[in-house]
Amino acid sequence: MLVAFEEYLSVTKALDALTVSSYLGDLKQLEVHAQKTLTKLDTTDVLTFLTTFKNKRTLNRKLSSINVFFHFCHLQNFTHEKIKIPMAKVPKNLPKYVSNYLMVSIS
């Protein structure tokens, strides 16, 4: 199944090789954590895995991998219902800039 998913990511979605590798790595990490194959996972397995990540950006990357995989499974009729787990809210940081006072002082 992962070979077909890799082909889907590379060919159909035209994702970069590094992104494809990251998605597959995330799914393998999920399998190891749950000690089950992807086809035998349940909601509790996925949620338990996701609770191990405190950083919201990392969590969202893992969620993205899982959501794309579930979407693929739905497209291939491996699942009857479409599953999508919502992403975590990540606060946007304002850009840092050099103040005018500092610019004048440097000159």
PLY file of the C-alpha trace (Angstrom):
ply
format ascii 1.0
element vertex 107
property float x
property float y
property float z
element edge 106
property int vertex1
property int vertex2
end_header
0.00 0.00 0.00
2.84 2.42 0.81
4.34 1.85 -2.65
1.05 2.88 -4.26
0.83 5.87 -1.89
4.39 6.90 -2.80
3.48 6.74 -6.49
0.35 8.80 -5.83
2.40 11.49 -4.05
5.14 11.55 -6.68
3.10 11.30 -9.86
-0.45 12.48 -9.17
0.31 15.14 -6.55
3.75 15.94 -8.09
5.32 16.48 -4.67
9.03 16.96 -4.16
11.05 13.81 -3.35
11.94 15.18 0.10
8.25 15.79 0.89
7.34 12.28 -0.27
10.11 10.84 1.90
8.91 12.87 4.90
5.29 11.73 4.46
6.34 8.08 4.22
8.61 8.47 7.23
5.74 9.95 9.26
3.50 7.01 8.35
6.19 4.48 9.24
6.69 6.30 12.54
2.94 5.98 13.16
3.07 2.23 12.44
5.98 1.76 14.86
4.26 3.80 17.56
0.95 1.92 17.20
2.67 -1.45 16.67
0.16 -2.13 13.89
0.11 -1.87 10.13
-1.60 1.17 8.63
-4.54 -0.95 7.52
-5.29 -2.01 11.11
-5.10 1.43 12.74
-8.03 2.91 14.59
-8.76 6.44 15.77
-7.24 5.83 19.20
-3.93 4.74 17.64
-3.72 7.90 15.55
-4.71 10.25 18.38
-2.28 8.60 20.82
0.50 9.05 18.26
-0.38 12.71 17.73
-0.35 13.48 21.46
3.39 12.72 21.55
4.13 15.94 19.63
4.12 19.19 21.60
5.38 21.47 18.81
2.36 22.57 16.75
4.34 22.84 13.51
5.61 19.28 13.90
2.11 18.13 14.82
0.68 19.77 11.69
3.30 18.12 9.50
2.39 14.70 10.93
-1.31 15.54 10.51
-0.74 16.52 6.91
0.92 13.17 6.20
-1.89 11.26 7.89
-4.67 13.28 6.23
-3.18 12.86 2.75
-2.83 9.13 3.38
-6.48 8.82 4.51
-7.55 10.84 1.46
-5.58 8.45 -0.76
-7.23 5.45 0.95
-10.65 6.98 0.33
-9.84 7.59 -3.35
-8.71 3.98 -3.72
-11.88 2.73 -1.96
-9.90 1.26 0.95
-12.20 3.20 3.30
-15.85 4.10 2.94
-15.78 7.38 4.79
-13.58 10.38 4.21
-11.49 11.08 7.31
-9.83 14.43 7.96
-8.31 15.49 11.26
-8.25 19.29 11.74
-4.88 21.03 11.98
-3.61 22.73 15.15
-3.69 26.53 15.31
-0.19 27.97 15.01
0.22 31.61 16.04
1.74 33.82 13.37
4.82 35.65 14.50
5.24 39.23 13.38
8.40 39.81 11.33
11.36 41.22 13.20
12.77 44.47 11.85
15.56 46.88 12.64
14.32 50.12 14.14
15.14 53.48 12.53
17.00 54.53 15.68
19.34 51.57 15.37
19.92 52.27 11.66
20.94 55.87 12.40
23.22 54.81 15.25
25.07 52.33 13.03
25.81 54.87 10.29
0 1
1 2
2 3
3 4
4 5
5 6
6 7
7 8
8 9
9 10
10 11
11 12
12 13
13 14
14 15
15 16
16 17
17 18
18 19
19 20
20 21
21 22
22 23
23 24
24 25
25 26
26 27
27 28
28 29
29 30
30 31
31 32
32 33
33 34
34 35
35 36
36 37
37 38
38 39
39 40
40 41
41 42
42 43
43 44
44 45
45 46
46 47
47 48
48 49
49 50
50 51
51 52
52 53
53 54
54 55
55 56
56 57
57 58
58 59
59 60
60 61
61 62
62 63
63 64
64 65
65 66
66 67
67 68
68 69
69 70
70 71
71 72
72 73
73 74
74 75
75 76
76 77
77 78
78 79
79 80
80 81
81 82
82 83
83 84
84 85
85 86
86 87
87 88
88 89
89 90
90 91
91 92
92 93
93 94
94 95
95 96
96 97
97 98
98 99
99 100
100 101
101 102
102 103
103 104
104 105
105 106
